[in-house]
Structure formats: structure tokens, C-alpha cells
Amino acid sequence: MLLIWFLLISYTTTTSTSTLRSVNHLAVSQSIRDGETLVSAGGITELGFFSPGNSTRRYLAIWYTNVSPYTVVWVANRNTPLQNNSGVLKLNEKGILELLSPTNGTIWSSNISSKAVNNPVAYLLDSGNFVVKNGHETNENSFLWQSFDYPTDTLMSGMKLGWNIETGLERYLTSWKSVEDPAEGEYTSKIELTGYPQLVRFKGPDIRTRIGSWNGLYLVGYPGPIHETSQKFVINEKEVYYEYDVVARWAFSVYKLTPSGTGQSLYWSSERTTRKIASTGEEDQCENYTFCGANSICNFDGNRPTCECLRGYVPKSPDQWNMSVWSDGCVPRNKSNCKNSYTDGFFTYKHLKLPDTSASRYNKTMNLDECQRSCLTTCSCTAYTNLDIRDGGSGCLLWSNDLVDMRKFSDWGQDLFVRVPASELDHAGHGNIKKKIVEIIVGVIIFGFLICASVFIIRNPWTARKLYNKHFKSKPRKEDGDLPTFNLSVLANATENFSTKNKLGEGGFGPVYKGKLIDGQVLAVKRLSKESGQGLEEFKNEVALIAKLQHRNLVKLLGCCIEGEEKMLIYEYMPNQSLDYFIFDETKRKLLDWHKRFNIISGIARGLLYLHQDSRLRIIHRDLKTSNILLDANFDPKISDFGLARSFLGDQFDAKTNRVAGTYGYIPPEYAARGHFSVKSDVFSYGVILLEIVSGKKNREFSDPQHYNNLLGHAWRLWTEGRALELLDEVLGEQCTLSEIIRCIQIGLLCVQQRPEDRPDMSSVGLFLNGDKLLSKPKVPGFYTEKDVTSEANSSSANHKLCSVNELSITILDAR
């Protein structure tokens, strides 16, 4: 009898303090320990403990199951990590979740609910929402607590981003500090309530970029998650929030605020569990808040930003404006006179990101005509538009005084009606009489000139044709469909007959000259030498290939010239010449601070990613080096010289050649030894360039006097000895972020690995540079040389085969 009583007590005690494994709820007095999880009813989401990256700290988090890569969407104790795997999650009688340390100290807890608590239970839902509710209550409004009210860095389907005005609760996103630290970072995305509500992204207290206001269909500066989703923006006396929902049950979509401050849309399906990136979140300069100042529109053409004053406005600082420094913005050409404001009109801008709405006012019941009249009767009103663009438009949104942070879009955006004086309009009845008179006089003069020119051409046809060919035929003509060509005489005039004073340099295929057409356009003319070994058809094929490549980090081909034995390529002119002109010069490299160098490193990576993955053909450059990286006026890099480039079909990744051509110091081991090349060949060259940019030293000429290492071996030795920062160019001093420097050195070493399969692809390199992906440990680089190979082989890296450059047998190598 005593034994039965003992067993009964033991059973009761065990069930009252039981831990949970793979169930979807947590009751009072139950717990979850490290290694145990809750799994939602549909098996879609999971709650448990995890460590990010290489960190050993433990966090209570929610993630999606069966998704690659691992996707964490919520972290409870992001600012107070557990130092070991002894954490316990419990739910107490008051409905409060508590995360306890091994000493029963509270690491994190949920808020106390103001609602009546009766038999609380915590549930993990398929949506990823972790909720506490009374018993089996299903009404969302009766939840005692929910994780969706306290988002971290991820916006999920069904989650509200914004305000509960009645309770004062604000829901906003905060980035992680880094990919290995989920603590609150410096970037936030939140709904601003001042004026007409809008979504804004902050860096600390300052606005970094503005996603914009709601126009009835989407946020006007960003269309949002688009994969099988519907969006809404609610504004009433109780709530102001943005929310999206996934329409298809089989699809999943989340929006993440990355540690680098960019937004990233991710999606996947139940059938295909590999996560896809719908939007990389990469932002151009037009997304920088007030990049163009007030009353100006930013336009990014894929290459660089430009700013344009609104109609009726002029630059506030003309000298700065002409130097492409636009931050002072624009001011009205003529000061407003409220007495005559009734004669003002409106100029229409289409496909705009609407101005900052923090100083705007709105009315939901007005139509567009009423909105226009309201603006005209208010002296300070400067622009108006519809509040909602659906069904022909409704509502009224009005701005006063300066219009800030606008940009031009090609695919979305909204119409904006900007108020201008009547003299600025082209409409009949509003024009300036003097302007009309001038137009008439100019028209008469032009007509008279055309009559005289026609008479001259009729009487002197041969002289006219000669003058035309010599002085005016500067624009290219088209041959063979996509092959734009220039006349040799035009290029000879532009380069002053290929004068040595206009010579910019000389590459493996011939000299390059600076040229200037009669219309002022500056060109770079590459004149192929007769010894280049390239035939006419090969030349045409190369031009046709390059002409189809369009990217802001590739030099733009403007045309070519084929006359007799002359073959020339005409490119856009790069005023700062090539990277090697700066990076290896004792004086000029001081002009490249770390910010410029990192911009160059990132730009080259973007250009290579386009060649390898995003262009219509997969292109391998095969001769990537610092002299083939050109720099524009802003020191933005552009990859050039595609003379050795090879194109692959969609599913082809590598090839082999018997004629190895490239530049010693940049070609990888497998190409030099066996003629084998692939996209990983360009990755190797990129890694060499990256290390050269960081160090300011040339791989081909560098030699460590103690160990006889080249630059790659020297960098790897410093890395293994924990002295990586000694590689840094001494002219940079302390002006850069050391963690960013170390990360770049590690990326460079990963790119120059001996084996191609150990090198990352360029899409991974891009994520590495943004700090959005963990880095592996580099192994011994290719062409590793040193004084005593045997002793090194017995060191900590003995498991890697060291390759001396003397071991390579290169049959044919074209030095360039």
C-alpha cells in the first residue's frame, strides 16, 4: 500500500512539471528547456533556443521549419542572451511568460495583461505568432499577449506595423546588430504619424530613407511584398498600421530589416523550401533622404543619380549644383505673391515618389477638382494629389511650403500636381508675351537659315557632302542590327589625329585615346593594333556581345569603327582613368579613403555578379585586374576590356583552352596550369584586386623579405597569426572601421583559395560585403610560396596542400 501511494505521488509530481517536446502549446507550470521546442499545429513554425552563426550565446526564438537557409523571425531575449544552454521558458498563473536562467533569475518576460486572466495557455500559431490566451479562446482581440505586438527585425504576414492609438502601443522593426548578434541594431522601420502617416527607416535618430505614404494600392516609394500577397493600410481613430497577407496557403513571404539597414523581401513555398530573395534591398543614392535637397526630383538612370529642380524653381547654390552637389536644393525663381495666386497653375509630374508627408494635410472626402481649388485658395500650398488612386482617384493630399525627398520611378509611383506661376506654364493664355515674341523671332531666323542652306546644297552638292562628312557626321550609324559604328575621319578629328598628347594608356590590344566630338561629347577610343590577332568577324562578335551588357559597374560601349585595317572601340570616357593609376601611386592613393575603396570593392562585385548571373549570357571576363577597373568622376568603378571575355550558355559553367591568356598575378592556378576557366576564375582575380585595394600593394611585385611570400601568401600568414590589420595600407590610418577591414581581408582570402570549389560565387560575396552572411575560415591561397614549404606544411595548416608557383607548368601564357 505504501509503495502504491509513493508511485501515485511521483506520477502527480511528474505531470505537473512536465517539459514539452514538439507540441504547439505551453500550459501553466509546464516548461521548455534548451533542446526542446514548440511546433505549430501545421508544422510550419517552431519555437526554441538557438545560437546565431558562430556565437555560443543562447536565445529564445521563432523560426520557420524546413526552410533553407535557416530563417529566424523573432527573438525574445535579443538584448539579454543566455550564456549557456540552461535556459527555461515557463508560463505562470498570471499569464506571463518568463525566461529563466539556471539560478532562476528572469532573463526576459512578457508584459502583464490588463485583461482578466483565467486558465492561461501559450500557443505557437502557424503564422509565427506566439500568443497567450485564456483557455481555448480564439478571438484575436482577447489575446492576453502576442509576439506580433513586439516584432524584432522581421515583418510577417498578418503582423501589424504601426500604432494602436488607444493603448499607445507602437509596433516597429529594429535590425540586428550583426548576423551573429540579434541585439537591437541602429536601424529601425516605423510608421510616422505626423501629417499623413508614412513608413520611414531611421539610422539612430536620423531618417535614412522614406518608404513613403499609402496611395490605396501600395506604399508609394516601394510596392512591398508582391509574391501572392495583398496589402492594406488602416487609418482610423483607434489604429494606424500597415499589414500584408499571403493569399496562397502554399506560399510564405517575410520582410527583413538587415543589419546594414536595407530591406529584404524573402519568399518560398511549401513545395519548394529553398528561400528566394524577391528584393535584395540594395538602394541607390536617390533613396538617401533629401539627397537632392528641397523642391528637386532625383532620377537614377542605372548609372548615377541626377537632380532636377521643379518647374519654376532654380538651384539655391548654382556653383555647388553645377558640381553635382545638390543638397542645398532649389528655391522659387520668383517669390510668391499671394495677391495674384489665383492666376497660378499646376504642372503635372508622373511616376513620382511623393514628397515627405510630415508637413501635409489630407481630406478623405474631397475629389481632385476640389483638392485643386483648396490648394489655390491657400497661399502656402505648393502641391496636391489624390489620397487614393483606386477607381479613378479620391481624397485630397496637400503640401505646404517646401517639397522634400522626391524621386522619379519608371514602373510605379504617383502623379503630383505642383503649383507654379502662370508665366512658367506652357498652356495657351498663361504664357509670357515676351517669351512668345522671342519664339516667333527665333523661328523666323531658323526658317531663313534653312532656306539659305537648301540653296547652297542644291548649287554645291559635292562641297556640302564633304563638309558634312568632315564636321557633322559625329554620331554613329548602325550596321548589322546592333553594331553602332563611327567614321574614321570623325575619330581622327576627335583625337587630333590620334595625337600622343591625347593618349590615355596602352593595353594588350592597343593604345587608348581621349577624343572630343564637335558636340562636346568626350570619348575613349581604343585603337586595336594590327598585331592583336583578332579578325574582323571575331571583332564584330565581341562588339555585339559587349553592346548587350548594360550595368552601372560596366564601362559603356558607345560604338566601334571598322574601316580598312582599322578596328576601334569607342567607350564612355572615365575622367579618373583606372584603379591602378591611383592605388599603386604613393601620392594619388591618398585620395582613396576607405569609404571610396569599399565603394570600389562593392561596385566591382556588383559588376561581376551581373556578368556571371544576371546578364542574358554568362560572361567570364578572364582578365580582371586593377588596370581594367576604370573610375568615373565619383570614383565609381566600371569593369572594362572584354577582349578575352568568353560567353557561356545558360547551363554551362566552365571550359578549357589550350591558349592561356591573362595577366600574371591575377590568373588562378587551374587556369595557368591546365587552361581550365570558370566563373571561379574571375572570383580569384577579384580576390587579388580586393587585397591590393586594402593593402595598396601589387601582388605581382610584392615579396615578403622574410618568408618570400607574394601578397596573397603574406595576407594569409598575417591572418593565421592574428595580425590581419597589418596588411592595411598605412595611408588610411584610423579613418576606417576595423571590423569592416578584417571582413574584407577574409573575403579576399576566401576568393583566392587554391581549389575553385572552395571559392565563393559572386552572389555570396555580395552578401558577405553587406554583412548579411556568415564567413567561413579561409584555407591556404593559390600560388602560396615561402622560404620553407616543408616547415609550413607541418604547421596548423598542414592539412592543406601548399602549391609553389615553381610547380606550375604553363604551356602558353600571353603576358599582358
Secondary structure, DSSP 8 states (H G I E B T S, - for coil): -HHHHHHHHHHHHHHHT-B-SSBSEEETT-EEETT--EE-TTS-EEEEEE--TT---BEEEEEETT-BS--EEEESSTTS-BSSS--EEEE-TTS-EEEE-TTS-EEEE----SS--SSEEEEE-TTS-EEEEETT---GGG-SEEGGGS--SEEETT--EEEETTTTEEE-EEEEEETTEEEEEEEEEEEE-SSS-EEEEEETTEEEEEEEEB-SSSBTTB----SSEEEEEEESSSEEEEEEEESSTTEEEEEEE-TTS-EEEEEEESS--B-EEEE-----GGGSTTTT-BTEEEEE-SS-EEEEE-TTEEESSHHHHHTT--TT-EEESS---GGGGGG-EEEEEEEEE---GGGEEEESS--HHHHHHHHHTSTTEEEEE-SB-GGG-BSEEEEES--BSEEE-SSS-EEEEEEE-GGG--STTTS-HHHHHHHHHHHHHHHHHHHHHHHHHHH-HHHHHHHIIIII--S-EEETTTEEE--HHHHHHHTTTT-GGGEEEEETTEEEEEEE-TTS-EEEEEE--GGG---HHHHHHHHHHHHT---TTB--EEEEEEETTEEEEEEE--TT-BHHHHHTSTTGGGG--HHHHHHHHHHHHHHHHIIIIISSSEEE-S---GGGEEE-TT--EEE---TT-EEE-TT--EEE-SSEES-TTTS-HHHHHH-EEEHHHHHHHHHHHHHHHHH---TTT---TTT---HHHHHHHHHHTT-GGGGS-GGGTT-S-HHHHHHHHHHHHHHTBSSGGGS--HHHHHHHHTT-S-------BTT---S-HHHHHTSTTTTS----GGG---S-EE--
